[in-house]
Amino acid sequence: MTDARIDVLQGCYTSVIHDVMRAMGLRNFTLPPRITPLQPEMRLCGPAFTIEGRMAEDADAHETLLAWTGLLSKCPRGHIWTAQPNTHSVAQMGELSAETLYAKGVLGCVLDGALRDSPFILRLGLPCWRTHHTPKDIVAQWLPTATDVDIHIGDVMIRAGDWLHGDSDGMVRIPVERLDEVIEKATDAMQTENKVRTAIVGGMDPQEAYLKWGKF
């Protein structure tokens, strides 16, 4: 069953979530700008399934493919594949992997690394965030080292189960224990922004609108 909070967050945008968390005193929750969406028109939000790995050029093809397919099997439905591969040399998502995750009901993927087979993934519609593209794959090159562990992307620590929310402006990490509070505050903030927007369009001075609603 899909978490109903995903539907609520889909209606929010990252800038308002950012502002709400900043006002809550949270820090280091905005992913670095090198992480960009393959499909800027798609929003991606949900809990993170975290993955860490390393280059292993002494591994053989069978070893890496066995580990990779096992990794795909572990990713649970209703989660976001969230990887710190510790390399930008090889692609961390491709056609068959994306098809597998999509069929399982995985929400999307976030990679501090490369992606390949982008035309297929665009047709498939699995939301993907990545740093760049390369045709080079993980075979005999890369191995996972852990799942469901704390990972770092830039200065953002992402724990297994923390929520990610991304749109065309960027991506933020929401601590799972603050999720309901963030959703409530973001929803309220958007309602207030609508009042400010309506007032300004109606001719109210922007400073007067700010002083009245405390938001701009």
Backbone as CSV, one residue per row, in Angstrom:
resi,resn,N_x,N_y,N_z,CA_x,CA_y,CA_z,C_x,C_y,C_z
1,MET,0.849,-1.193,0.000,0.000,0.000,0.000,0.891,1.252,0.000
2,THR,0.539,2.223,-0.814,1.309,3.456,-0.895,1.070,4.317,0.340
3,ASP,2.122,4.870,0.896,2.015,5.766,2.043,1.280,7.029,1.591
4,ALA,0.191,7.369,2.272,-0.619,8.519,1.889,0.169,9.823,1.971
5,ARG,1.231,9.832,2.775,2.029,11.054,2.909,2.753,11.394,1.619
6,ILE,2.996,10.386,0.780,3.628,10.642,-0.514,2.737,11.547,-1.354
7,ASP,1.441,11.267,-1.357,0.510,12.082,-2.143,0.493,13.526,-1.649
8,VAL,0.564,13.725,-0.336,0.571,15.087,0.213,1.852,15.807,-0.197
9,LEU,2.984,15.125,-0.050,4.254,15.755,-0.406,4.354,16.040,-1.901
10,GLN,3.729,15.199,-2.710,3.744,15.447,-4.151,3.125,16.800,-4.480
11,GLY,2.250,17.272,-3.612,1.635,18.572,-3.832,2.458,19.742,-3.330
12,CYS,3.585,19.466,-2.689,4.473,20.514,-2.181,5.663,20.692,-3.124
13,TYR,6.347,21.786,-2.980,7.554,22.007,-3.768,8.745,22.182,-2.836
14,THR,9.932,21.887,-3.355,11.100,21.808,-2.479,11.419,23.130,-1.796
15,SER,11.149,24.251,-2.464,11.522,25.523,-1.845,10.732,25.778,-0.561
16,VAL,9.449,25.423,-0.554,8.678,25.642,0.672,9.101,24.643,1.755
17,ILE,9.414,23.408,1.366,9.896,22.434,2.344,11.238,22.889,2.913
18,HIS,12.104,23.402,2.044,13.392,23.943,2.500,13.175,25.039,3.534
19,ASP,12.294,25.992,3.221,12.084,27.128,4.118,11.510,26.684,5.458
20,VAL,10.622,25.715,5.417,10.025,25.195,6.644,11.087,24.536,7.512
21,MET,11.941,23.705,6.925,12.964,23.019,7.718,14.013,23.985,8.229
22,ARG,14.342,24.998,7.431,15.270,26.028,7.917,14.693,26.723,9.134
23,ALA,13.401,27.057,9.093,12.749,27.720,10.224,12.665,26.808,11.445
24,MET,12.668,25.495,11.216,12.645,24.525,12.314,14.023,24.344,12.939
25,GLY,15.046,24.979,12.368,16.395,24.882,12.904,17.201,23.716,12.354
26,LEU,16.688,23.034,11.340,17.430,21.919,10.749,18.524,22.456,9.831
27,ARG,19.563,21.650,9.657,20.693,22.055,8.835,21.148,20.884,7.963
28,ASN,21.876,21.217,6.899,22.488,20.201,6.034,21.462,19.191,5.511
29,PHE,20.462,19.728,4.825,19.424,18.854,4.288,19.201,19.037,2.784
30,THR,19.954,19.927,2.142,19.794,20.156,0.712,20.906,19.443,-0.051
31,LEU,20.522,18.526,-0.933,21.527,17.783,-1.702,22.287,18.720,-2.633
32,PRO,23.556,18.421,-2.899,24.370,19.315,-3.727,23.809,19.438,-5.150
33,PRO,24.072,20.569,-5.804,23.484,20.812,-7.125,23.975,19.872,-8.219
34,ARG,25.015,19.069,-7.945,25.429,18.089,-8.949,24.403,16.969,-9.125
35,ILE,23.517,16.809,-8.149,22.469,15.794,-8.246,21.269,16.428,-8.949
36,THR,21.010,16.016,-10.188,19.956,16.635,-10.989,18.991,15.579,-11.529
37,PRO,17.765,15.990,-11.845,16.772,15.020,-12.313,16.899,14.728,-13.804
38,LEU,16.774,13.471,-14.148,16.684,13.089,-15.558,15.395,13.630,-16.163
39,GLN,14.329,13.645,-15.365,13.024,14.139,-15.813,12.626,15.323,-14.921
40,PRO,13.029,16.555,-15.274,12.773,17.705,-14.394,11.298,17.946,-14.117
41,GLU,10.424,17.450,-14.980,8.997,17.673,-14.778,8.400,16.735,-13.734
42,MET,9.154,15.737,-13.287,8.635,14.749,-12.334,9.126,15.049,-10.922
43,ARG,8.213,14.974,-9.956,8.598,15.066,-8.554,8.831,13.661,-8.015
44,LEU,9.772,13.549,-7.100,10.083,12.265,-6.486,10.114,12.448,-4.984
45,CYS,9.316,11.680,-4.263,9.359,11.750,-2.811,9.008,10.402,-2.215
46,GLY,9.642,10.095,-1.080,9.415,8.848,-0.391,10.604,8.481,0.474
47,PRO,10.522,7.357,1.180,11.611,6.930,2.060,12.780,6.333,1.295
48,ALA,13.971,6.520,1.843,15.199,6.084,1.177,15.576,4.658,1.558
49,PHE,15.912,3.869,0.548,16.633,2.601,0.724,18.083,2.913,0.379
50,THR,18.957,2.917,1.386,20.311,3.417,1.195,21.284,2.306,0.810
51,ILE,22.224,2.686,-0.053,23.199,1.749,-0.612,24.566,2.417,-0.603
52,GLU,25.582,1.652,-0.249,26.962,2.129,-0.338,27.784,1.078,-1.071
53,GLY,28.809,1.534,-1.779,29.636,0.592,-2.523,31.006,1.160,-2.819
54,ARG,31.788,0.382,-3.599,33.169,0.778,-3.899,33.598,0.174,-5.225
55,MET,34.580,0.789,-5.824,35.209,0.199,-6.997,35.964,-1.065,-6.570
56,ALA,35.887,-2.107,-7.397,36.539,-3.391,-7.093,37.023,-4.000,-8.403
57,GLU,38.082,-3.432,-8.938,38.536,-3.840,-10.257,39.192,-5.217,-10.268
58,ASP,39.371,-5.791,-9.073,39.886,-7.162,-9.003,38.756,-8.190,-9.001
59,ALA,37.494,-7.730,-8.975,36.348,-8.639,-8.982,36.086,-9.140,-10.397
60,ASP,35.522,-10.333,-10.507,35.191,-10.823,-11.846,33.741,-10.484,-12.181
61,ALA,33.378,-10.689,-13.439,32.064,-10.285,-13.915,30.946,-10.990,-13.150
62,HIS,31.092,-12.288,-12.932,30.046,-13.041,-12.230,29.845,-12.506,-10.817
63,GLU,30.928,-12.229,-10.133,30.834,-11.730,-8.754,30.069,-10.417,-8.694
64,THR,30.393,-9.494,-9.598,29.734,-8.187,-9.563,28.267,-8.287,-9.966
65,LEU,27.961,-9.114,-10.957,26.566,-9.243,-11.390,25.727,-9.982,-10.349
66,LEU,26.306,-10.945,-9.663,25.593,-11.637,-8.593,25.267,-10.667,-7.462
67,ALA,26.239,-9.851,-7.104,26.019,-8.867,-6.037,25.001,-7.818,-6.473
68,TRP,25.084,-7.404,-7.720,24.174,-6.360,-8.216,22.733,-6.845,-8.245
69,THR,22.500,-8.043,-8.786,21.139,-8.560,-8.851,20.590,-8.826,-7.441
70,GLY,21.466,-9.232,-6.519,21.033,-9.379,-5.137,20.624,-8.052,-4.530
71,LEU,21.338,-6.996,-4.902,21.010,-5.653,-4.432,19.639,-5.219,-4.940
72,LEU,19.371,-5.477,-6.216,18.055,-5.154,-6.779,16.946,-5.892,-6.033
73,SER,17.216,-7.128,-5.655,16.210,-7.924,-4.943,15.876,-7.339,-3.575
74,LYS,16.842,-6.670,-2.951,16.641,-6.150,-1.596,15.808,-4.880,-1.550
75,CYS,15.795,-4.127,-2.619,15.141,-2.811,-2.567,13.635,-2.977,-2.423
76,PRO,13.032,-2.442,-1.363,11.605,-2.677,-1.115,10.699,-1.740,-1.914
77,ARG,9.525,-2.238,-2.182,8.475,-1.449,-2.820,8.215,-0.181,-2.010
78,GLY,7.875,0.902,-2.715,7.516,2.126,-2.020,8.684,2.884,-1.442
79,HIS,9.907,2.559,-1.877,11.110,3.252,-1.419,11.865,3.848,-2.608
80,ILE,12.832,4.694,-2.279,13.696,5.298,-3.295,15.082,4.668,-3.189
81,TRP,15.566,4.099,-4.270,16.924,3.564,-4.376,17.873,4.743,-4.248
82,THR,18.667,4.780,-3.182,19.489,5.952,-2.862,20.926,5.497,-2.652
83,ALA,21.805,5.834,-3.595,23.127,5.213,-3.635,24.267,6.214,-3.510
84,GLN,25.238,5.846,-2.655,26.539,6.504,-2.613,27.558,5.464,-3.094
85,PRO,27.844,5.445,-4.392,28.740,4.424,-4.938,30.220,4.719,-4.708
86,ASN,30.529,5.948,-4.274,31.923,6.349,-4.056,32.754,6.273,-5.331
87,THR,32.114,6.501,-6.451,32.813,6.612,-7.730,31.888,7.285,-8.732
88,HIS,32.474,7.993,-9.675,31.731,8.537,-10.801,32.143,7.846,-12.095
89,SER,32.845,6.732,-11.985,33.412,6.068,-13.159,32.416,5.178,-13.887
90,VAL,31.491,4.551,-13.157,30.608,3.570,-13.777,29.153,3.907,-13.469
91,ALA,28.266,3.550,-14.371,26.841,3.835,-14.209,26.241,2.997,-13.090
92,GLN,25.405,3.623,-12.298,24.752,2.971,-11.162,23.278,2.666,-11.420
93,MET,22.830,2.902,-12.633,21.470,2.533,-13.019,21.442,2.432,-14.530
94,GLY,20.705,1.422,-15.036,20.579,1.218,-16.469,19.249,0.561,-16.791
95,GLU,19.110,0.137,-18.037,17.828,-0.323,-18.550,17.210,-1.461,-17.742
96,LEU,17.905,-2.582,-17.631,17.317,-3.745,-16.961,17.113,-3.490,-15.474
97,SER,18.031,-2.774,-14.858,17.889,-2.467,-13.435,16.679,-1.566,-13.195
98,ALA,16.530,-0.544,-14.037,15.390,0.356,-13.899,14.077,-0.398,-14.115
99,GLU,14.051,-1.284,-15.101,12.857,-2.077,-15.371,12.511,-2.955,-14.159
100,THR,13.541,-3.543,-13.558,13.327,-4.387,-12.379,12.728,-3.585,-11.229
101,LEU,13.308,-2.431,-10.947,12.831,-1.609,-9.834,11.419,-1.093,-10.105
102,TYR,11.179,-0.680,-11.315,9.858,-0.160,-11.689,8.782,-1.224,-11.488
103,ALA,9.081,-2.444,-11.919,8.125,-3.546,-11.794,7.855,-3.895,-10.333
104,LYS,8.848,-3.672,-9.469,8.689,-3.967,-8.040,7.909,-2.890,-7.300
105,GLY,7.677,-1.746,-7.927,7.016,-0.652,-7.249,7.951,0.276,-6.507
106,VAL,9.246,0.234,-6.865,10.197,1.205,-6.315,9.879,2.574,-6.915
107,LEU,9.975,3.620,-6.110,9.498,4.941,-6.506,10.425,5.656,-7.473
108,GLY,11.721,5.392,-7.397,12.693,6.084,-8.229,14.079,5.842,-7.687
109,CYS,15.055,6.559,-8.226,16.422,6.391,-7.728,17.134,7.730,-7.642
110,VAL,18.035,7.814,-6.671,18.894,8.977,-6.452,20.314,8.456,-6.355
111,LEU,21.174,8.946,-7.238,22.535,8.437,-7.349,23.529,9.576,-7.215
112,ASP,24.509,9.421,-6.341,25.653,10.335,-6.374,26.656,9.730,-7.355
113,GLY,26.200,9.594,-8.580,26.992,8.928,-9.608,26.245,8.909,-10.918
114,ALA,26.694,8.036,-11.815,26.255,8.071,-13.201,25.066,7.161,-13.476
115,LEU,24.438,7.429,-14.608,23.310,6.660,-15.121,23.574,6.374,-16.597
116,ARG,23.003,5.281,-17.103,23.087,5.001,-18.531,21.727,4.513,-19.042
117,ASP,21.635,4.297,-20.341,20.373,3.883,-20.972,19.271,4.905,-20.729
118,SER,19.627,6.177,-20.763,18.651,7.217,-20.422,17.446,7.260,-21.358
119,PRO,17.572,7.018,-22.667,16.358,7.037,-23.499,15.327,6.001,-23.051
120,PHE,15.807,4.804,-22.680,14.883,3.771,-22.200,14.233,4.202,-20.892
121,ILE,15.027,4.735,-19.970,14.477,5.109,-18.666,13.476,6.246,-18.817
122,LEU,13.720,7.150,-19.748,12.754,8.213,-20.016,11.430,7.634,-20.507
123,ARG,11.496,6.642,-21.376,10.262,6.011,-21.852,9.579,5.227,-20.735
124,LEU,10.370,4.603,-19.877,9.826,3.815,-18.778,9.094,4.692,-17.767
125,GLY,9.690,5.846,-17.451,9.065,6.768,-16.513,9.472,6.589,-15.071
126,LEU,10.599,5.892,-14.825,11.106,5.790,-13.456,11.878,7.064,-13.128
127,PRO,11.435,7.858,-12.136,12.146,9.101,-11.820,13.571,8.805,-11.350
128,CYS,14.538,9.451,-11.959,15.953,9.221,-11.625,16.672,10.543,-11.444
129,TRP,17.490,10.583,-10.401,18.368,11.721,-10.132,19.790,11.204,-10.175
130,ARG,20.693,11.964,-10.803,22.058,11.496,-11.018,22.984,12.679,-11.207
131,THR,24.290,12.404,-11.311,25.260,13.471,-11.557,25.596,13.612,-13.039
132,HIS,25.604,12.501,-13.777,26.001,12.526,-15.181,25.649,11.183,-15.811
133,HIS,26.031,11.020,-17.070,25.788,9.770,-17.785,27.111,9.177,-18.272
134,THR,27.151,7.853,-18.357,28.268,7.143,-18.974,27.770,5.787,-19.450
135,PRO,28.291,5.278,-20.566,27.904,3.935,-20.993,28.600,2.830,-20.210
136,LYS,29.590,3.180,-19.422,30.384,2.182,-18.698,29.589,1.619,-17.530
137,ASP,29.493,0.266,-17.429,28.680,-0.338,-16.374,29.533,-0.890,-15.236
138,ILE,28.871,-1.553,-14.287,29.536,-2.004,-13.058,30.233,-3.359,-13.211
139,VAL,30.048,-4.038,-14.350,30.532,-5.407,-14.508,32.053,-5.468,-14.355
140,ALA,32.495,-6.311,-13.418,33.918,-6.480,-13.100,34.569,-5.163,-12.658
141,GLN,33.745,-4.257,-12.120,34.250,-2.935,-11.742,33.843,-2.498,-10.338
142,TRP,32.649,-2.903,-9.887,32.075,-2.274,-8.682,31.279,-3.284,-7.883
143,LEU,31.330,-3.137,-6.544,30.582,-4.009,-5.649,29.867,-3.185,-4.568
144,PRO,28.650,-3.575,-4.193,28.011,-2.958,-3.030,28.693,-3.438,-1.746
145,THR,28.743,-2.561,-0.762,29.354,-2.927,0.514,28.352,-2.944,1.666
146,ALA,27.231,-2.207,1.535,26.249,-2.179,2.625,24.937,-1.606,2.118
147,THR,23.849,-2.004,2.773,22.536,-1.412,2.530,21.907,-1.043,3.862
148,ASP,20.928,-0.148,3.800,20.241,0.318,5.013,21.226,0.875,6.040
149,VAL,22.182,1.660,5.546,23.163,2.308,6.413,23.124,3.817,6.165
150,ASP,23.726,4.575,7.066,23.863,6.013,6.852,24.817,6.247,5.689
151,ILE,24.400,7.094,4.752,25.294,7.493,3.672,25.360,9.015,3.635
152,HIS,26.388,9.537,2.991,26.527,10.984,2.824,26.550,11.325,1.340
153,ILE,25.745,12.303,0.965,25.817,12.896,-0.368,26.104,14.368,-0.142
154,GLY,27.312,14.792,-0.463,27.755,16.116,-0.059,27.769,16.184,1.455
155,ASP,27.184,17.255,2.011,27.158,17.391,3.474,25.849,16.874,4.065
156,VAL,25.075,16.158,3.268,23.787,15.644,3.731,23.924,14.177,4.130
157,MET,23.627,13.883,5.387,23.575,12.495,5.819,22.164,11.974,5.595
158,ILE,22.066,10.838,4.907,20.777,10.212,4.644,20.767,8.871,5.348
159,ARG,19.834,8.702,6.264,19.672,7.446,6.968,18.612,6.603,6.260
160,ALA,18.731,5.306,6.391,17.691,4.438,5.847,16.346,4.838,6.447
161,GLY,15.371,5.089,5.590,14.055,5.479,6.054,13.811,6.966,6.101
162,ASP,14.876,7.801,6.061,14.660,9.232,5.889,13.958,9.465,4.551
163,TRP,13.241,10.574,4.452,12.505,10.852,3.226,13.267,11.834,2.341
164,LEU,13.153,11.627,1.054,13.705,12.531,0.056,12.557,13.181,-0.704
165,HIS,12.760,14.428,-1.073,11.761,15.117,-1.885,12.488,15.981,-2.908
166,GLY,12.209,15.736,-4.180,12.891,16.473,-5.229,11.953,16.934,-6.324
167,ASP,12.273,18.103,-6.893,11.577,18.609,-8.069,12.589,19.341,-8.933
168,SER,12.130,20.181,-9.841,13.054,20.820,-10.782,14.021,21.782,-10.115
169,ASP,13.759,22.192,-8.868,14.661,23.097,-8.153,15.773,22.385,-7.407
170,GLY,15.605,21.100,-7.094,16.612,20.380,-6.332,15.970,19.318,-5.469
171,MET,16.730,18.838,-4.495,16.241,17.764,-3.632,16.652,18.025,-2.186
172,VAL,15.747,17.684,-1.253,16.014,17.828,0.174,15.771,16.498,0.872
173,ARG,16.429,16.349,2.019,16.244,15.172,2.871,15.451,15.590,4.103
174,ILE,14.402,14.835,4.403,13.556,15.118,5.552,13.771,14.021,6.590
175,PRO,14.235,14.356,7.798,14.384,13.321,8.831,13.044,12.636,9.082
176,VAL,13.038,11.327,9.089,11.765,10.613,9.173,10.996,10.953,10.446
177,GLU,11.717,11.230,11.545,11.027,11.522,12.807,10.388,12.919,12.796
178,ARG,10.735,13.758,11.826,10.136,15.094,11.707,9.180,15.197,10.517
179,LEU,8.949,14.077,9.839,8.207,14.105,8.581,6.809,14.687,8.729
180,ASP,6.045,14.196,9.675,4.668,14.677,9.826,4.637,16.167,10.145
181,GLU,5.585,16.605,10.972,5.668,18.030,11.315,5.997,18.859,10.080
182,VAL,6.940,18.384,9.274,7.321,19.104,8.055,6.138,19.179,7.092
183,ILE,5.432,18.078,6.909,4.272,18.076,6.010,3.225,19.087,6.469
184,GLU,2.929,19.088,7.766,1.925,20.018,8.290,2.350,21.466,8.084
185,LYS,3.615,21.768,8.419,4.099,23.144,8.288,4.191,23.562,6.819
186,ALA,4.600,22.649,5.946,4.700,22.986,4.525,3.327,23.258,3.933
187,THR,2.345,22.464,4.329,0.981,22.675,3.840,0.451,24.024,4.302
188,ASP,0.685,24.356,5.562,0.255,25.658,6.085,0.973,26.798,5.366
189,ALA,2.277,26.621,5.119,3.050,27.674,4.463,2.557,27.936,3.042
190,MET,2.190,26.876,2.347,1.691,27.051,0.989,0.352,27.782,0.986
191,GLN,-0.482,27.518,1.979,-1.753,28.231,2.078,-1.530,29.717,2.346
192,THR,-0.531,30.012,3.209,-0.204,31.417,3.482,0.366,32.080,2.244
193,GLU,1.233,31.378,1.510,1.793,31.939,0.278,0.694,32.273,-0.726
194,ASN,-0.316,31.439,-0.775,-1.434,31.710,-1.683,-2.137,33.009,-1.320
195,LYS,-2.285,33.271,-0.020,-2.908,34.525,0.425,-2.041,35.718,0.034
196,VAL,-0.713,35.589,0.232,0.198,36.674,-0.130,0.158,36.919,-1.638
197,ARG,0.180,35.843,-2.401,0.148,35.952,-3.866,-1.122,36.661,-4.332
198,THR,-2.255,36.252,-3.768,-3.525,36.868,-4.150,-3.548,38.350,-3.805
199,ALA,-3.006,38.688,-2.633,-2.987,40.091,-2.214,-2.103,40.938,-3.125
200,ILE,-0.940,40.411,-3.495,-0.027,41.173,-4.346,-0.615,41.363,-5.737
201,VAL,-1.188,40.285,-6.275,-1.832,40.397,-7.583,-2.962,41.422,-7.528
202,GLY,-3.599,41.522,-6.366,-4.677,42.484,-6.196,-4.218,43.901,-5.922
203,GLY,-2.896,44.104,-5.853,-2.370,45.456,-5.730,-1.775,45.805,-4.385
204,MET,-1.743,44.883,-3.424,-1.167,45.191,-2.110,0.342,45.361,-2.224
205,ASP,0.875,46.326,-1.486,2.323,46.535,-1.430,2.996,45.276,-0.868
206,PRO,4.126,44.813,-1.452,4.744,43.568,-0.987,5.192,43.616,0.467
207,GLN,5.685,44.764,0.906,6.098,44.849,2.301,4.901,44.783,3.237
208,GLU,3.815,45.423,2.828,2.590,45.350,3.623,2.090,43.906,3.705
209,ALA,2.188,43.175,2.580,1.766,41.772,2.578,2.650,40.943,3.485
210,TYR,3.945,41.209,3.440,4.868,40.472,4.312,4.557,40.734,5.775
211,LEU,4.340,41.987,6.133,4.073,42.326,7.522,2.751,41.741,7.993
212,LYS,1.793,41.604,7.088,0.493,41.062,7.470,0.551,39.558,7.705
213,TRP,1.260,38.827,6.805,1.259,37.356,6.884,2.575,36.755,7.359
214,GLY,3.620,37.585,7.464,4.896,37.089,7.968,5.606,36.152,7.031
215,LYS,5.317,36.255,5.740,5.931,35.346,4.768,6.042,36.064,3.433
216,PHE,7.166,35.751,2.751,7.338,36.272,1.397,8.344,35.400,0.675
